[in-house]
């Protein structure tokens, strides 16, 4: 296929229309209304590229993926965008222009819509979710802000539905069904008490914002996120869209157990066709590498009109045993000076982080979800550690910044999370 094909976003009024454009994947760059760091036009040294390649190759093997799509943008040093392996078993080579399911990064985007509507005066962070979504008795204390921060106390619906997702991937789910499964179990915590990642909360937040604005989630994401950030390859597909009509080009895989109890790394199951309705505003967005890099940099550096430092202030520990530098707030994780998201959805492991001070950005996507999401998080942080040490290109100045871990630390974590044999 000649050129780089990219699928443009579509709104609810034309969600079935797919417009394919020939564009070249490039680094995030500033546009009217977005004040992003200036990206130097340079390549990394052969040594740095070899380090990055080795990290990705290890993660691909460890996860049982057939392919990976990764990007590293260091504004002072250059860029490294790479497709590794194939889009499916015995499939075409991956490309940096391939589209894929963005997974948990959707959570941050849904919170963007919340903060955009707060700036407009349509909603307030302190509004009860029951003001906009009826039929939630006993949850009057849960606020829109808590849904975004994932401190609502709700559990996850995916844990209860993964078996059904695998058995009937093309089934269309309504957001209210997903919420019913997520709110039907005992609350993980009391509202506001602690962070507990909850896909239920982000679906419920999406519903509340739809009701408050009288616009669809697809329209809201397009208006507040995709259009202003020039994310031409990104969309929230229609609930009944197939993978092909939604523009998904990187297949999503999952490795089952073999008869002897080991992971069948050589015989993954293709679950690309899982309905986007299963993720909605928690993990339903489809994107590509360039768009996610640009988006994550804008998110971390506060480049949009509705961005506010308060979104990331007073974060909570990301886990009970998390180091002090690993926290969560505003639909994102914070790791040292990095802000972003990571997670696992059926078929994909995805992570995207950017440095709030320098704009350094990393995006990593692996197309097999059998391993823990810790694996892709560790890969992203390993790539960030390598990039943070890069010398400046001629005429540029390297920042005095560091991360509270080393590339070797994160490489060891990737290896420890392996579900398939390492080379």
C-alpha positions as CSV (number, residue, x, y, z in Angstrom):
1,X,0.0,0.0,0.0
2,X,1.6,3.2,-1.1
3,X,2.1,6.0,1.4
4,X,0.9,6.3,4.9
5,X,-2.9,5.8,5.3
6,X,-4.5,7.6,8.2
7,X,-8.2,7.4,9.1
8,X,-9.8,10.7,10.0
9,X,-11.9,11.2,13.0
10,X,-15.7,11.1,12.5
11,X,-18.5,12.6,14.5
12,X,-21.8,11.0,15.6
13,X,-23.5,12.6,12.6
14,X,-21.1,10.8,10.2
15,X,-19.6,8.1,12.4
16,X,-19.9,5.5,9.6
17,X,-17.9,7.6,7.1
18,X,-14.2,6.7,6.9
19,X,-12.0,9.2,5.1
20,X,-8.5,8.0,4.4
21,X,-5.7,10.5,3.9
22,X,-2.1,10.1,2.9
23,X,0.0,11.7,5.6
24,X,3.4,11.2,7.0
25,X,3.8,10.4,10.7
26,X,5.8,13.1,12.4
27,X,6.6,14.5,15.8
28,X,4.1,16.6,17.8
29,X,4.4,20.2,16.7
30,X,2.8,23.4,17.7
31,X,-0.2,24.8,15.9
32,X,-2.5,27.7,16.3
33,X,-3.9,27.6,19.8
34,X,-1.4,25.0,21.1
35,X,1.9,26.1,22.6
36,X,3.9,22.8,22.4
37,X,7.7,22.6,22.9
38,X,9.7,23.1,19.7
39,X,10.9,19.8,18.4
40,X,14.4,19.7,16.9
41,X,14.5,17.9,13.5
42,X,17.2,15.3,14.3
43,X,17.8,11.6,14.8
44,X,19.2,9.8,17.8
45,X,22.6,8.4,17.8
46,X,23.1,4.8,16.6
47,X,23.9,3.8,20.2
48,X,20.7,5.3,21.5
49,X,18.6,3.8,18.8
50,X,20.1,0.4,19.6
51,X,19.2,0.8,23.2
52,X,15.6,1.7,22.4
53,X,15.3,-1.1,19.9
54,X,16.6,-3.6,22.4
55,X,14.1,-2.5,25.0
56,X,11.2,-2.9,22.5
57,X,12.4,-6.2,21.2
58,X,12.5,-7.6,24.8
59,X,9.0,-6.3,25.5
60,X,7.6,-7.8,22.3
61,X,9.1,-11.2,23.1
62,X,8.0,-11.0,26.8
63,X,4.4,-10.2,25.9
64,X,4.0,-12.7,23.1
65,X,3.1,-9.8,20.7
66,X,3.6,-10.1,17.0
67,X,4.1,-6.4,16.7
68,X,4.7,-3.1,18.5
69,X,4.4,0.6,17.6
70,X,6.6,3.0,19.6
71,X,7.6,6.6,19.6
72,X,10.1,8.7,21.5
73,X,10.1,12.5,21.1
74,X,12.9,14.4,22.9
75,X,12.5,18.1,21.9
76,X,16.2,18.9,22.4
77,X,17.6,15.8,20.8
78,X,15.3,14.3,18.1
79,X,12.8,11.6,17.5
80,X,12.6,7.9,17.1
81,X,9.4,6.3,15.7
82,X,9.4,2.6,15.0
83,X,7.1,-0.2,14.0
84,X,8.4,-3.6,15.1
85,X,7.3,-7.1,13.9
86,X,4.0,-7.7,12.1
87,X,0.4,-6.5,12.6
88,X,-0.8,-10.1,13.0
89,X,0.6,-13.6,12.9
90,X,2.0,-14.0,9.4
91,X,0.7,-10.5,8.6
92,X,2.2,-7.4,7.1
93,X,5.0,-5.5,8.8
94,X,3.9,-2.9,11.3
95,X,4.1,0.8,10.4
96,X,4.3,3.9,12.5
97,X,1.1,5.0,10.6
98,X,-0.9,1.9,11.7
99,X,-4.0,2.7,13.8
100,X,-4.8,0.8,16.9
101,X,-7.1,0.9,20.0
102,X,-5.7,3.5,22.4
103,X,-7.0,1.8,25.5
104,X,-6.7,3.5,28.8
105,X,-5.5,6.8,27.2
106,X,-9.2,7.3,26.6
107,X,-9.7,7.9,30.3
108,X,-7.5,11.0,30.2
109,X,-9.4,12.2,27.1
110,X,-12.7,11.8,28.9
111,X,-11.4,13.9,31.7
112,X,-10.3,16.5,29.1
113,X,-14.0,16.8,28.2
114,X,-14.9,17.3,31.8
115,X,-12.4,20.1,32.3
116,X,-13.5,21.7,29.0
117,X,-17.1,21.7,30.2
118,X,-16.1,23.0,33.6
119,X,-14.3,25.9,31.9
120,X,-17.5,26.6,29.9
121,X,-19.6,26.6,33.1
122,X,-21.7,23.6,31.9
123,X,-20.8,21.4,34.8
124,X,-18.7,21.6,38.1
125,X,-16.2,19.1,39.4
126,X,-18.3,19.0,42.6
127,X,-21.5,18.1,40.8
128,X,-23.0,14.8,41.9
129,X,-23.2,12.2,39.1
130,X,-26.8,11.6,40.1
131,X,-27.6,15.2,38.9
132,X,-27.0,13.9,35.3
133,X,-27.5,10.2,35.4
134,X,-30.7,8.9,37.1
135,X,-31.0,5.4,38.6
136,X,-28.0,5.5,40.9
137,X,-29.5,5.4,44.4
138,X,-27.0,5.5,47.2
139,X,-24.4,7.2,45.1
140,X,-25.3,10.8,45.6
141,X,-21.9,11.5,47.2
142,X,-20.0,10.6,44.1
143,X,-18.9,13.6,42.1
144,X,-17.8,14.2,38.5
145,X,-14.4,15.1,39.8
146,X,-14.1,11.8,41.7
147,X,-15.1,9.8,38.6
148,X,-12.3,11.5,36.7
149,X,-9.8,11.0,39.5
150,X,-10.9,7.4,39.9
151,X,-11.6,7.9,43.5
152,X,-15.4,7.2,43.2
153,X,-15.2,3.9,45.0
154,X,-16.6,2.0,42.0
155,X,-15.0,-1.3,40.9
156,X,-14.4,-2.4,37.3
157,X,-16.8,-4.0,34.9
158,X,-14.1,-5.6,32.7
159,X,-13.2,-8.1,35.4
160,X,-16.7,-9.4,35.3
161,X,-17.2,-9.3,31.6
162,X,-13.9,-10.3,30.0
163,X,-15.1,-13.9,29.5
164,X,-18.2,-12.6,27.7
165,X,-16.1,-10.2,25.6
166,X,-14.0,-13.1,24.5
167,X,-16.9,-15.4,23.8
168,X,-18.9,-12.9,21.8
169,X,-16.6,-10.0,20.8
170,X,-18.9,-8.3,18.3
171,X,-21.8,-7.9,20.7
172,X,-22.8,-4.3,21.1
173,X,-23.0,-3.1,24.8
174,X,-24.8,-0.1,26.0
175,X,-23.0,2.2,28.5
176,X,-25.7,1.6,31.1
177,X,-25.1,-2.2,30.9
178,X,-21.4,-1.7,31.6
179,X,-22.2,0.6,34.5
180,X,-24.7,-1.9,35.9
181,X,-22.0,-4.6,36.1
182,X,-19.5,-2.2,37.6
183,X,-21.8,-0.7,40.2
184,X,-23.5,-4.0,41.1
185,X,-20.6,-5.3,43.1
186,X,-19.4,-3.9,46.5
187,X,-17.6,-0.6,46.3
188,X,-13.8,-0.9,46.3
189,X,-13.4,2.2,48.5
190,X,-15.6,5.0,49.9
191,X,-15.9,8.0,47.5
192,X,-12.8,10.2,47.8
193,X,-10.9,7.8,50.1
194,X,-8.3,6.4,47.7
195,X,-7.4,5.9,44.1
196,X,-8.7,2.7,42.5
197,X,-8.6,2.5,38.7
198,X,-12.2,2.0,37.6
199,X,-13.3,1.7,34.0
200,X,-16.9,1.9,35.4
201,X,-16.2,5.4,36.6
202,X,-15.0,6.6,33.2
203,X,-18.0,5.1,31.4
204,X,-20.3,6.8,34.0
205,X,-18.5,10.1,33.5
206,X,-19.0,9.8,29.8
207,X,-22.7,9.3,30.3
208,X,-23.0,12.2,32.7
209,X,-21.2,14.6,30.3
210,X,-23.4,13.5,27.4
211,X,-26.5,14.2,29.5
212,X,-25.1,17.6,30.8
213,X,-24.1,18.8,27.3
214,X,-26.8,17.1,25.2
215,X,-24.1,15.9,22.9
216,X,-22.7,12.5,22.2
217,X,-19.4,11.3,23.7
218,X,-18.0,11.2,20.1
219,X,-19.0,14.8,19.5
220,X,-17.6,15.9,22.8
221,X,-14.2,14.2,22.3
222,X,-14.0,15.6,18.8
223,X,-14.8,19.1,20.0
224,X,-12.6,19.3,23.1
225,X,-9.7,16.8,22.2
226,X,-9.4,15.6,18.6
227,X,-10.0,18.8,16.6
228,X,-8.1,21.3,18.7
229,X,-5.1,18.9,19.0
230,X,-5.2,18.2,15.3
231,X,-5.7,14.4,15.9
232,X,-6.8,13.5,12.4
233,X,-6.4,9.7,12.8
234,X,-8.3,9.6,16.1
235,X,-12.0,8.9,16.9
236,X,-14.4,7.2,19.2
237,X,-16.0,4.7,16.8
238,X,-19.8,4.1,16.7
239,X,-20.9,1.4,19.1
240,X,-21.7,-1.0,16.3
241,X,-18.6,-0.3,14.2
242,X,-16.5,-3.3,13.1
243,X,-12.7,-3.1,13.5
244,X,-12.2,-2.5,9.8
245,X,-14.8,0.3,9.7
246,X,-13.3,1.8,12.8
247,X,-9.9,1.9,11.0
248,X,-8.1,-0.5,13.3
249,X,-5.0,-1.7,11.4
250,X,-2.9,-3.3,14.2
251,X,-4.5,-6.6,15.2
252,X,-5.3,-7.2,18.9
253,X,-4.3,-10.6,20.2
254,X,-4.5,-12.7,23.4
255,X,-2.6,-15.9,24.2
256,X,-4.6,-18.6,25.9
257,X,-3.2,-21.4,28.0
258,X,-1.9,-24.5,26.2
259,X,-2.9,-28.0,27.3
260,X,0.1,-28.2,29.6
261,X,-0.9,-25.0,31.4
262,X,1.8,-22.9,29.8
263,X,0.9,-19.8,27.7
264,X,0.4,-20.6,24.1
265,X,2.6,-17.8,22.9
266,X,2.8,-19.2,19.3
267,X,-1.0,-19.5,18.9
268,X,-2.7,-16.2,20.0
269,X,-6.4,-15.6,19.6
270,X,-7.3,-12.6,17.4
271,X,-9.8,-10.4,19.3
272,X,-9.4,-7.3,17.1
273,X,-13.2,-7.3,16.4
274,X,-14.1,-6.7,20.1
275,X,-16.9,-4.0,19.8
276,X,-15.8,-0.5,20.7
277,X,-18.9,-0.3,22.8
278,X,-17.2,-2.5,25.3
279,X,-14.9,0.4,26.1
280,X,-16.9,3.5,25.4
281,X,-15.3,6.5,27.3
282,X,-13.1,4.2,29.4
283,X,-11.1,2.6,26.6
284,X,-12.9,2.9,23.3
285,X,-10.8,5.4,21.3
286,X,-8.9,4.4,18.1
287,X,-5.7,6.4,17.3
288,X,-2.2,6.3,15.9
289,X,1.3,7.0,17.0
290,X,1.6,10.5,15.8
291,X,-1.7,11.6,17.3
292,X,-1.1,9.9,20.7
293,X,2.4,11.5,20.9
294,X,1.0,14.9,20.2
295,X,-2.0,14.4,22.5
296,X,0.2,13.2,25.5
297,X,2.6,16.1,25.1
298,X,-0.3,18.6,25.0
299,X,-1.9,17.0,28.1
300,X,1.3,17.0,30.1
301,X,2.4,20.5,29.2
302,X,-1.0,22.1,29.7
303,X,-1.3,23.3,26.1
304,X,-5.2,23.4,25.8
305,X,-7.3,26.4,27.0
306,X,-9.1,24.3,29.7
307,X,-5.9,22.8,31.1
308,X,-5.2,23.7,34.7
309,X,-2.4,22.8,37.2
310,X,-5.1,22.0,39.7
311,X,-6.0,18.9,37.7
312,X,-2.7,17.2,38.9
313,X,-2.4,18.8,42.4
314,X,-2.8,16.7,45.5
315,X,-2.5,13.3,43.8
316,X,-3.1,10.0,45.6
317,X,-0.8,7.0,45.7
318,X,-1.3,4.9,42.6
319,X,-1.3,1.8,44.8
320,X,-0.9,1.0,48.5
321,X,2.7,-0.1,48.0
322,X,3.6,2.5,45.3
323,X,6.8,4.6,45.7
324,X,6.2,8.2,46.6
325,X,6.8,9.4,43.1
326,X,4.1,7.2,41.5
327,X,0.7,8.9,42.0
328,X,-2.7,9.4,40.2
329,X,-5.0,12.3,39.6
330,X,-7.1,13.9,36.9
331,X,-7.5,10.7,34.8
332,X,-3.7,10.3,34.6
333,X,-0.8,8.7,36.4
334,X,2.2,10.8,37.5
335,X,5.6,9.1,37.6
336,X,8.2,11.6,38.7
337,X,7.8,14.5,36.3
338,X,5.9,12.3,33.7
339,X,2.2,12.5,33.2
340,X,0.2,9.9,31.2
341,X,-1.8,6.8,31.1
342,X,-1.3,3.1,30.7
343,X,-3.3,-0.1,30.8
344,X,-4.5,-3.3,29.3
345,X,-7.6,-3.9,27.2
346,X,-8.4,-7.1,25.3
347,X,-5.8,-7.3,22.6
348,X,-3.5,-4.4,23.5
349,X,-1.1,-3.1,26.1
350,X,-0.7,0.7,25.8
351,X,1.2,3.4,27.6
352,X,1.7,7.1,26.8
353,X,3.7,9.5,29.0
354,X,5.2,13.0,28.7
355,X,7.4,15.1,30.8
356,X,5.6,18.2,32.2
357,X,8.8,20.3,32.1
358,X,10.5,19.3,28.9
359,X,7.8,17.8,26.7
360,X,9.7,14.6,26.3
361,X,7.1,12.1,25.2
362,X,7.0,8.3,24.9
363,X,4.2,6.1,23.4
364,X,4.3,2.3,23.3
365,X,1.7,-0.2,22.0
366,X,2.0,-4.0,22.1
367,X,-0.6,-6.1,20.4
368,X,-1.0,-9.0,22.9
369,X,-2.8,-8.4,26.2
370,X,-1.9,-11.6,28.0
371,X,0.8,-10.0,30.1
372,X,0.2,-7.6,32.9
373,X,-0.1,-3.9,32.1
374,X,3.0,-3.5,34.3
375,X,5.0,-4.7,31.3
376,X,4.0,-1.9,28.9
377,X,4.3,0.7,31.7
378,X,7.8,-0.5,32.4
379,X,8.7,-0.4,28.7
380,X,7.5,3.2,28.5
381,X,9.4,4.2,31.5
382,X,12.5,2.4,30.2
383,X,12.2,4.4,26.9
384,X,11.8,7.6,28.9
385,X,14.9,6.9,31.0
386,X,17.0,6.3,27.9
387,X,15.6,9.5,26.2
388,X,16.1,11.6,29.3
389,X,19.9,11.0,29.1
390,X,20.2,12.0,25.4
391,X,22.7,14.7,24.6
392,X,21.4,17.8,22.8
393,X,21.5,18.2,19.1
394,X,23.8,21.0,17.7
395,X,22.4,24.4,18.8
396,X,20.1,22.9,21.4
397,X,20.4,22.6,25.2
398,X,19.8,19.4,27.1
399,X,17.5,19.9,30.2
400,X,18.7,19.3,33.7
401,X,16.1,16.7,34.5
402,X,16.1,13.2,35.8
403,X,13.8,10.4,36.6
404,X,13.6,8.4,39.8
405,X,14.5,5.1,38.0
406,X,17.0,3.8,35.5
407,X,16.6,2.1,32.2
408,X,18.1,-1.0,33.7
409,X,15.5,-0.9,36.5
410,X,12.7,-0.9,34.0
411,X,14.2,-3.4,31.7
412,X,14.4,-5.8,34.7
413,X,10.7,-5.2,35.3
414,X,9.8,-5.9,31.7
415,X,11.6,-9.2,32.0
416,X,10.0,-10.0,35.3
417,X,6.5,-9.5,33.8
418,X,7.2,-11.8,30.9
419,X,4.6,-14.5,30.0
420,X,6.5,-15.8,27.0
421,X,10.1,-17.1,26.6
422,X,12.7,-14.4,26.4
423,X,15.5,-14.4,23.7
